[in-house]
């Protein structure tokens, strides 16, 4: 029996069922091989933006609770095994721990999504391809920065350059970063204007959450930081937790907005991942 096909020759997509191109048998969406004839089937991964958002919000909610909770444990409870480890693993103001890993991964996913969108628009000769490419690069740099905390290292230099010692601009990297944000918004205004309304709103909200957290709360927490102290006040802990939570919410909304944009801006776009066979590295016969 011939399997039903579309005009382009590919099998008809029925809801919840995939037709084997070889024998026409109906298979489940997740089947890797045809149940009847063992013909290999495309492994289809469907990304549901709403489900992605819900799962990420649960993770961020847990992190936002764990960061101050484990800090309070280290403050108020007597020493017990794992107490300090948990405090440093989940404290949002620390580097190279669980919250940093999450924001690094989310920024990297955003970069990959922008690169996929740029590639698809490039293939259909769409507009604003350089803007998407630049976004992919910017999010890659932000992921690297989150991972290697480059902006924190830049603080001392900027502080010396601007003659700032303490106060709101104690974390002096916010000065060049704020400037970069203003330039970015100016350059991207037209790009934002051409996007579907829901995407535009999502990107604005994501940007406000991320920048508000990263720069806004960094400014707010500057005065309550006690230099050289082994432990900071709980007020500082709460401010930095709020700061990192806003950043994480911003990047989560970014991922959600980018995933939701794909069916709007690139209707019908499908990506196929084909793994090329490895070339063999046999030694050439000596002549
Ligand atoms: Zn089959």
Boltz pocket constraint, residues with backbone or C-beta under 6 A from the ligand:
constraints:
  - pocket:
      binder: B
      contacts: [[A, 20], [A, 21], [A, 22], [A, 23], [A, 24], [A, 25], [A, 34], [A, 35], [A, 36], [A, 37], [A, 38], [A, 39]]
      max_distance: 6.0
